[in-house]
Amino acid sequence: MMNSIGLQEAKSRLSELVVKASKGERFTITKRGVPLAQIVPMQTINSQEERAKAVQEIRRLRKDVTLGDITIKELIEEGRKVELGGLRCCF
């Protein structure tokens, strides 16, 4: 069963809610009765088989992802460029 709690109350009781969630409880945070978020227990991957499945899924998902005509190196270089008072500097 999932408990509902208002946003303001959740803010004031966050530590308590996290402790309870770590023990298996689940909470829906609402604002004016509208569900906004959930606090749920962390799911851990325990078996080697589950880890292998997770890795396979990540590899499957990234297979069709491309950067188009830009390379990783170009993205890194662009991230290092900074403008200071109209001067362009690279780090």
C-alpha positions in Angstrom: 0.0 0.0 0.0 1.3 3.5 -0.8 0.7 6.3 1.6 -0.1 9.9 0.4 1.5 12.9 2.0 1.3 16.6 1.2 4.4 18.4 -0.1 4.8 20.7 2.9 4.5 17.8 5.3 6.9 15.7 3.3 9.5 18.5 3.3 9.3 18.7 7.1 9.4 14.9 7.6 11.8 13.9 4.7 14.3 12.1 6.9 11.6 10.1 8.5 10.1 9.2 5.2 13.4 8.1 3.7 14.1 5.8 6.7 10.6 4.3 6.3 11.1 3.9 2.5 14.4 2.1 3.2 12.4 -0.4 5.2 9.9 -1.0 2.3 7.3 1.7 2.7 6.2 3.7 -0.3 4.9 7.3 -0.3 3.2 9.5 -2.9 3.9 13.2 -2.5 0.9 15.4 -3.5 0.3 19.1 -3.9 -3.3 20.1 -3.4 -4.3 16.4 -3.9 -2.4 16.0 -7.2 0.3 13.3 -7.1 3.7 14.9 -7.9 6.4 12.3 -6.9 7.0 9.1 -5.1 9.5 8.1 -2.4 10.1 4.4 -2.8 12.7 1.9 -1.6 15.8 1.5 -3.8 15.8 -1.5 -6.0 19.1 -3.4 -5.9 20.4 -5.7 -8.5 21.6 -8.7 -6.6 22.3 -11.5 -9.0 24.9 -11.8 -11.7 22.1 -12.6 -14.1 20.2 -9.4 -13.3 23.4 -7.3 -13.8 24.1 -9.0 -17.1 20.5 -8.2 -18.3 20.9 -4.6 -17.2 24.2 -4.3 -19.2 22.6 -5.8 -22.2 19.6 -3.4 -22.0 21.9 -0.4 -21.8 23.9 -1.6 -24.8 20.6 -2.2 -26.7 19.3 1.3 -25.9 22.5 3.0 -26.9 22.9 1.1 -30.2 20.7 3.5 -32.2 21.9 6.7 -30.4 24.2 8.8 -32.5 25.8 12.2 -32.3 25.1 13.0 -35.9 28.1 14.6 -37.6 29.8 15.7 -34.3 32.4 13.6 -32.5 32.9 13.1 -28.7 36.2 15.0 -29.0 34.4 18.0 -30.5 31.8 18.0 -27.8 34.5 18.0 -25.1 36.4 20.8 -26.8 33.2 22.9 -27.1 32.6 22.3 -23.4 36.0 23.7 -22.6 35.4 27.0 -24.4 34.3 29.9 -22.2 33.6 33.6 -23.0 34.9 36.2 -20.6 33.9 39.8 -21.4 33.8 39.1 -25.1 37.1 37.2 -25.1 36.9 33.5 -25.9 39.1 31.3 -23.8 39.8 27.6 -23.8 40.7 25.5 -20.8 
